[in-house]
Each structure stands twice: as C-alpha cells, then as structure tokens.
Amino acid sequence: MADRDARCAAFLAAAGWGDAVRRPLPGDASFRRYVRLERKGATAMLMDAPPPMENVRPFLAVARLLHGIGLSAPRIDAADVVAGLLLLEDFGDDTYTRLLAAGADEAALYALAVDVLIAVNRRFAVAPELPSYDEARLLAEAALLVDWYLPAVTGTPADPAVRESYLALWRALLPRAHAVPETLVLRDYHVDNLMRLSGREALASCGLLDFQDAVLGPMSYDLVSLLEDARRDVPAALGAAMRARFLDAFPGLDRDAFDASYAVLGAQRNCKIVGIFTRLSVRDGKPQYLAHIPRLWRLIEQDLRHPDLAPLARWLDRHVPRERRLVPPRRPAA
C-alpha cells in the first residue's frame, strides 16, 4: 500500500496536483478507488485502478468514443496507463441517485437519460476496439446464478447436468437478444452512474460514469439497465413512458423483435446480478448488496412473462422455486 501511495503521489506531482488536498470517495464493488483533489479553488478526480485487477485502457478508449459523439464523459487531464492512474475532470456530486433522493424531477432525469441512449444509437459508428457482447460472454454472465446463488441458497454446488440444462436454455434464447441493431453498450447505465452537470445544456448536461466495460451489443441492453435497475424501483408508469420514448425515436424498428430482445437481456442481466451480488457477499465479504436480491427476483419474474422465456420460467420454477428466491445467508469468504 505504501508503494501504491508513493506512485499516486508521484503521478499527481507530475500532473501539477501534488499539493492538492485529497478526499477519498466511498468505495464500490470494484477494486478502483476515486479521490477528489482540491487545490486553489479547483477540483479534479484521481482514478486509482491498480493493475492487474483493473485496466484503464478501456476507460480511455470509451471516453474518446463518447467525446467524439458529443456526450459528456470526464475529460482526461493526465494518465499513467501502466500504473493504472488517471486524472479526470470532476463532475461534482449531483448523481441521479442523490438528485432523486432529494426530490428532483424523476421524469425529466429519466427522459434525459433516454435521450442520451437515442443519441448513442443515432451517432455511434462501429469501433473495432470494442469487444463484442457475444454468446460466450453472455453465457458466462448468466452462469453466475447457478455458480454462486444456487449453491448459496441450497448449501451444495449445482449439479453439472443442471448447470448445463440452464446454459442450453440460454443458448436457445440469446439469438433473440441479438435480433435488433447493435450499438455502443455502456453496460452499467443506471442512476448511480449518471450525473446532472450544471452549466451544460441538452444532452451534454448528462454526465456519464463507469463505462470502461462497454461493448458492441444489442441496442436494447442499456435501456434495460436503466429501467430494470437492480438498486432502485422504477415506477411502472415511468418505465413504460421511457420505453415508449425510446421506441418512438426509431419508427422503423421491429417492435416484436425489440420486445423479445429486451425481455431476454433483462432476464440475463438480472440473473447475472443475482449471482454477482451473492459472490460479493460469499467471496469478497461485501454483504450489503444482498438487500437488492428481492428486487432482482421481481424483475426476473417480470421478464419471464414474455412468451419466448417460458422454457426458462419452467426451469427456474423447478430448480429455483419461489421458496428459494430469497436473500442468501451471509457467510464469510472461503
């Protein structure tokens, strides 16, 4: 840790921020940490993303893509890619999460977020450096439910045959997810990672964070991420209105194909997050995310209403019946 602190200090000194007051921000589920820097009335943000657990190159690449299509990612003022250190523009404290908690106009904030997604779909051109959100990646994510959540609620690892039957269902479903146009998918597009920026107008007033895991994938995914929020209940009427707002921007889009893609990716994403939140508790000693498990099951059950997902609904009813759709017990890391 002392070596890391020394590396950070050297980086900040070289960038002209060596004398800044440092105020660490609360941590999240990753290995990254953020430190607000204050100096002579100015502020900046230090991203400390230690290798090999973290890699800042994707963040830099996606930030350039977003800047190129006129959207507000933090400006990069200095970078030490090898050390995993970035000096970023400070977007302030007005995350959507905080604004909503303080009583801000919910519909206006969500409409702005949806309009940003519309702009992404209209302005983005294919970027070869982006990885594809392909079957292998989506399957590995869906598997987190059987690899982490199921053992946590049953007390035993999933039977290999049960695991394979689950993955076989996803192999059959995932082509429906890809039956819509592909675009830049930010993947963690929800209120914790969106900000309202003062002094900026229209789309530029929406600040974007935590986009380093972006991929090339179905246009439905980020809308699912926004409206099926793992950490926040989105009112049904608001969700329907925002979905309609998005679809109205693309009148030539096959609505049935979009509905199927949205449902499949909603179920996939929510099954993934159930597994991730369980893993954070069991492996990493971070049980606070377990509080969101009931909401995630409600979202999964909502997605399963789409007729294309009936086989998955039957599988879950058999192997994860309602009495097992509960918050896993908190256990220490193995």
C-alpha atoms as one frame of an Amber mdcrd trajectory, in Angstrom:
protein
   0.000   0.000   0.000   2.896   2.367   0.769   4.337   1.753  -2.709   0.944
   2.473  -4.257   0.582   5.705  -2.298   4.049   6.778  -3.423   3.177   6.054
  -7.059  -0.005   8.115  -6.738   1.897  10.981  -5.138   4.484  10.985  -7.929
   1.760  10.927 -10.581  -0.079  13.849  -9.013   3.129  15.851  -8.593   3.977
  15.359 -12.282   0.445  16.477 -13.224   0.712  19.634 -11.103  -1.604  18.415
  -8.356   0.973  17.289  -5.812  -0.115  19.893  -3.244  -3.837  19.132  -3.519
  -5.974  18.147  -0.563  -7.161  14.568  -1.114 -10.641  13.399  -0.140 -11.304
   9.698  -0.887 -14.804   8.856  -2.125 -16.730   5.856  -0.757 -15.758   2.566
  -2.413 -17.923   0.374  -4.633 -17.904  -3.243  -5.782 -14.701  -2.918  -7.824
 -11.001  -2.589  -6.989 -10.954   1.011  -8.260 -10.919   3.934  -5.886 -11.601
   7.585  -6.514 -10.069  10.539  -4.698 -11.330  14.111  -5.049  -8.491  16.622
  -5.277  -8.902  20.221  -4.128  -6.379  22.945  -4.875  -6.736  26.736  -5.023
 -10.477  26.581  -5.564 -10.231  23.983  -8.329 -11.056  20.292  -8.145 -10.167
  17.152 -10.080 -10.641  13.424  -9.617  -7.954  10.779  -9.263  -8.914   7.325
 -10.521  -6.680   4.727  -8.891  -7.207   1.450 -10.773  -4.391  -0.879  -9.710
  -3.235  -3.497 -12.208  -3.636  -6.386 -12.766  -7.142  -6.304 -11.252  -8.021
  -3.156 -13.203  -7.065  -1.738 -16.596  -7.615   1.904 -17.528  -7.109   1.452
 -21.283 -10.788   0.587 -21.969 -11.897   3.634 -19.965  -9.693   5.880 -22.091
 -10.905   4.317 -25.347 -14.607   4.605 -24.483 -14.186   8.148 -23.158 -12.756
   9.108 -26.569 -15.726   7.458 -28.298 -18.205   9.342 -26.126 -16.436  12.668
 -26.613 -16.448  12.002 -30.353 -20.248  11.764 -30.459 -20.770  14.859 -28.327
 -21.543  13.231 -24.976 -20.172  14.085 -21.551 -17.580  11.653 -20.298 -14.989
  13.097 -17.894 -12.111  14.911 -19.576  -8.774  13.106 -19.171  -6.140  15.568
 -17.917  -3.290  13.114 -17.267  -2.733   9.367 -17.497  -0.234   6.745 -16.371
  -1.641   3.727 -18.160   0.954   1.270 -16.852   0.295   2.260 -13.239  -3.485
   2.492 -13.687  -3.764   6.157 -12.713  -5.929   8.811 -14.360  -6.500  12.468
 -13.532 -10.082  13.216 -14.506 -12.416  16.149 -14.726 -14.511  16.353 -11.564
 -18.204  16.146 -12.404 -19.228  17.089  -8.870 -21.728  15.331  -6.614 -25.044
  15.541  -8.471 -25.512  11.896  -9.339 -29.009  10.917 -10.396 -29.190   8.840
  -7.226 -28.605  11.845  -4.999 -30.837  14.128  -7.026 -33.717  11.662  -6.927
 -33.301  11.184  -3.174 -33.524  14.963  -2.795 -36.806  15.119  -4.738 -35.623
  16.108  -8.218 -37.940  15.739 -11.212 -37.791  11.997 -11.824 -39.420  12.050
 -15.252 -37.104  14.798 -16.508 -33.968  12.982 -15.370 -35.020   9.713 -16.936
 -36.074  11.456 -20.156 -32.602  12.987 -20.414 -31.004   9.582 -19.847 -33.184
   8.014 -22.550 -32.373  10.840 -24.952 -28.665  10.118 -24.430 -29.293   6.492
 -25.428 -31.180   7.655 -28.505 -28.202   9.835 -29.428 -25.789   6.927 -28.946
 -27.819   4.835 -31.385 -28.033   7.644 -33.944 -24.444   8.883 -33.779 -22.279
   5.874 -32.979 -20.283   4.208 -35.746 -18.692   0.786 -35.303 -15.455   0.887
 -33.283 -13.150  -2.103 -33.949 -11.550  -1.818 -30.499 -14.809  -2.649 -28.725
 -15.275  -6.291 -27.710 -18.449  -7.993 -28.882 -21.188  -8.860 -26.426 -21.214
 -12.350 -27.870 -22.749 -15.626 -26.736 -19.695 -16.701 -24.748 -19.692 -13.505
 -22.682 -23.450 -13.522 -22.114 -23.433 -17.212 -21.147 -20.608 -16.732 -18.668
 -22.592 -13.945 -17.020 -25.848 -15.902 -16.893 -23.966 -18.812 -15.317 -23.257
 -16.724 -12.220 -26.748 -17.533 -10.955 -26.083 -21.291 -10.863 -22.434 -20.948
  -9.872 -22.939 -18.612  -6.895 -26.583 -18.005  -5.991 -27.892 -21.555  -6.264
 -25.171 -23.040  -4.006 -25.710 -20.214  -1.519 -29.421 -20.985  -1.087 -29.174
 -24.799  -1.310 -25.908 -25.352   0.533 -24.441 -27.517  -2.248 -22.848 -26.810
  -5.665 -25.127 -27.066  -8.667 -25.186 -30.467 -10.314 -23.247 -30.282 -13.627
 -26.246 -31.624 -15.551 -28.483 -28.970 -14.009 -25.962 -26.274 -14.890 -25.731
 -27.495 -18.486 -29.508 -27.598 -18.893 -29.647 -23.978 -17.716 -26.974 -22.882
 -20.186 -28.673 -24.803 -23.010 -31.785 -22.696 -22.453 -29.740 -19.525 -22.726
 -28.079 -20.733 -25.931 -31.543 -21.064 -27.424 -32.660 -17.645 -26.152 -29.663
 -15.451 -26.928 -30.237 -15.220 -30.700 -33.446 -13.343 -29.852 -31.382 -10.848
 -27.875 -29.343 -10.083 -30.986 -32.335  -9.635 -33.303 -32.032  -5.831 -33.013
 -29.354  -3.451 -34.315 -26.018  -3.326 -32.483 -24.524  -0.214 -30.948 -22.222
   1.016 -28.206 -23.442  -0.627 -24.993 -22.178   1.027 -21.796 -23.471  -1.929
 -19.684 -23.814  -0.167 -16.323 -26.179   2.549 -17.446 -28.222   3.365 -14.340
 -28.800   6.195 -11.888 -25.625   5.588  -9.863 -23.538   6.255 -12.979 -25.422
   9.243 -14.390 -24.940  12.858 -13.325 -26.630  16.189 -13.964 -23.948  18.714
 -14.931 -24.607  22.372 -14.210 -23.673  24.875 -16.866 -24.254  22.448 -19.748
 -27.265  22.229 -21.994 -29.302  19.428 -23.586 -27.539  16.063 -23.893 -24.247
  17.468 -22.622 -25.868  18.075 -19.237 -25.916  14.312 -18.598 -22.550  13.164
 -17.255 -21.555   9.540 -17.881 -19.505   7.425 -15.476 -18.298   3.824 -15.150
 -18.304   2.918 -18.832 -14.995   1.043 -19.053 -16.753  -2.295 -19.634 -18.502
  -1.051 -22.793 -19.081  -3.497 -25.642 -20.683  -3.699 -29.053 -24.084  -5.251
 -28.452 -27.873  -5.058 -28.786 -29.428  -1.599 -28.638 -31.933  -2.830 -26.037
 -29.361  -3.547 -23.332 -28.692  -0.105 -21.844 -32.407   0.706 -21.765 -32.897
  -2.484 -19.739 -30.052  -1.425 -17.448 -31.694   1.956 -16.860 -35.308   0.840
 -16.405 -34.714  -2.516 -14.642 -32.414  -1.002 -12.045 -31.019  -3.520  -9.578
 -30.739  -0.883  -6.850 -33.872   1.219  -7.362 -37.548   0.652  -8.029 -38.564
   2.449 -11.226 -42.321   3.186 -11.219 -44.114   1.070 -13.814 -45.765   4.061
 -15.494 -42.459   5.889 -15.769 -40.749   2.798 -17.172 -43.454   2.373 -19.797
 -43.274   6.038 -20.777 -39.488   5.958 -21.121 -39.563   2.780 -23.147 -42.123
   4.367 -25.468 -39.944   7.499 -25.718 -37.022   5.374 -26.872 -39.041   3.337
 -29.362 -40.741   6.416 -30.828 -37.284   7.615 -31.889 -36.883   4.548 -34.123
 -40.163   4.117 -36.024 -38.674   1.552 -38.405 -37.628  -0.789 -35.617 -39.340
  -4.203 -35.410 -41.220  -3.836 -32.112 -41.748  -7.556 -31.591 -38.051  -8.235
 -32.064 -37.209  -5.398 -29.670 -39.643  -6.667 -27.025 -38.103 -10.151 -27.174
 -34.554  -8.773 -27.035 -35.459  -6.542 -24.089 -37.020  -9.424 -22.139 -34.166
 -11.856 -22.820 -31.487  -9.342 -21.879 -33.465  -8.194 -18.848 -33.621 -11.764
 -17.564 -29.973 -12.398 -18.441 -28.769  -9.218 -16.756 -30.834  -9.752 -13.626
 -29.775 -13.396 -13.273 -26.186 -12.230 -13.661 -26.540  -9.575 -10.970 -28.162
 -12.042  -8.543 -25.004 -14.105  -8.967 -22.661 -11.128  -8.690 -24.278  -9.793
  -5.515 -24.105 -13.261  -3.978 -20.444 -13.595  -4.956 -19.659 -10.204  -3.451
 -21.029 -11.477  -0.141 -19.635 -15.014  -0.153 -16.235 -14.419  -1.718 -15.476
 -10.761  -1.077 -17.124 -10.146   2.283 -19.437  -7.392   0.925 -22.936  -8.469
   2.055 -24.578  -5.057   1.630 -25.609  -5.877  -1.939 -27.780  -8.785  -0.802
 -30.530  -6.321   0.132 -31.290  -5.934  -3.586 -31.911  -9.647  -4.244 -35.726
  -9.463  -3.721 -35.986  -6.630  -6.256 -33.940  -8.609  -8.758 -36.246 -11.611
  -8.459 -39.245  -9.352  -9.045 -37.571  -8.052 -12.193 -36.714 -11.565 -13.385
 -40.313 -12.677 -12.886 -41.445  -9.624 -14.846 -39.118 -10.510 -17.737 -40.298
 -14.124 -17.699 -43.802 -13.013 -18.693 -42.615 -12.747 -22.283 -43.720 -15.935
 -24.055 -40.253 -16.591 -25.501 -38.947 -17.053 -21.964 -41.472 -19.739 -20.954
 -38.828 -22.545 -21.041 -36.581 -20.554 -18.706 -39.537 -19.838 -16.421 -40.225
 -23.569 -16.153 -36.557 -24.308 -15.425 -36.469 -21.735 -12.642 -39.739 -22.998
 -11.182 -38.180 -26.455 -10.965 -34.672 -25.625  -9.767 -35.130 -22.261  -8.025
 -38.776 -22.330  -6.887 -40.260 -19.302  -5.200 -39.402 -20.503  -1.720 -35.714
 -20.453  -2.729 -35.830 -16.978  -4.246 -34.626 -15.382  -1.078 -31.695 -13.440
   0.289 -28.782 -15.883   0.731 -27.382 -16.213   4.232 -24.373 -14.070   4.930
 -21.278 -16.205   5.028 -17.619 -15.331   5.412 -15.377 -15.659   2.396 -13.941
 -19.143   1.957
